[in-house]
Amino acid sequence: MIRRLLRGVGLATRGEVHAAEAKLRDGRARLEKATARLAEASAAAQRAQETRREDARRFKARVTELESDRQRHADRHQDAAARASRQIAQLTEELRQRDRQLEASLRQETELEQQVASAKQDLETARESLSAIEVKLDILEGAANVLDVRTRGLRPSRSDDGPG
C-alpha cells in the first residue's frame, strides 16, 4: 500500500531507484556500444564509399585509356586500309599497263613471226633462184669451156707468130 501511495505522489522506493539506475546504466552502456558500433559502421561505410569512389575514378581512367587505345587502333587500321586501297589501285594500274604492254608485245611478236615467215619464204625463193642461176652459170661455164677449146684449136699458137 505504501508503494501505491508513493507511486501516486511520484516517488519510488530505494530498490526501485537502484533497479532503475541499473537499467539506466545498462541502457547507457548499450547506447555507448551502439554508438561505437554506429561510428565503426559509419567509418567502414565512409571507407567503402572512398574505395568505391577510387575504384570509379580508376575505372573511368581505364575506360578513357581504352577508348583512346581503341581510337588509336581504329585510326591506325583506317590508315592501313587507306594505304592498302591506294596500293591496290596502284597495283591494278600497273597490271593494266603490263597487260597493255603484253598485248603490244604479242602483236609485235605476231608481226615479227609474219615477217620471219615472209623472210623465210623470200629466202627459199632466193635460194631456188640462186640454184637456177648456178645451174645456168654452170651451163654457161661449160659452153665457155667448149668455145674456148674450139677457139684454141683454130688459133695459131703464139710461137708461130714470131717474136713477141
Residue, then its C-alpha position, 0 to 999 in steps of 0.5 A: m500500500i505504501r508503494r501505491l501511495l508513493r507511486g501516486v505522489g511520484l516517488a519510488t522506493r530505494g530498490e526501485v531507484h537502484a533497479a532503475e539506475a541499473k537499467l539506466r546504466d545498462g541502457r547507457a552502456r548499450l547506447e555507448k556500444a551502439t554508438a561505437r558500433l554506429a561510428e565503426a559502421s559509419a567509418a567502414a561505410q565512409r571507407a567503402q564509399e572512398t574505395r568505391r569512389e577510387d575504384a570509379r575514378r580508376f575505372k573511368a581512367r581505364v575506360t578513357e585509356l581504352e577508348s583512346d587505345r581503341q581510337r588509336h587502333a581504329d585510326r591506325h587500321q583506317d590508315a592501313a586500309a587507306r594505304a592498302s586501297r591506294q596500293i591496290a589501285q596502284l597495283t591494278e594500274e600497273l597490271r593494266q599497263r603490263d597487260r597493255q604492254l603484253e598485248a603490244s608485245l604479242r602483236q609485235e611478236t605476231e608481226l615479227e613471226q609474219q615477217v620471219a615467215s615472209a623472210k623465210q619464204d623470200l629466202e627459199t625463193a632466193r635460194e631456188s633462184l640462186s640454184a637456177i642461176e648456178v645451174k645456168l652459170d654452170i651451163l654457161e661455164g661449160a659452153a665457155n669451156v667448149l668455145d674456148v677449146r674450139t677457139r684454141g684449136l683454130r688459133p695459131s699458137r703464139s710461137d708461130d707468130g714470131p717474136g713477141 
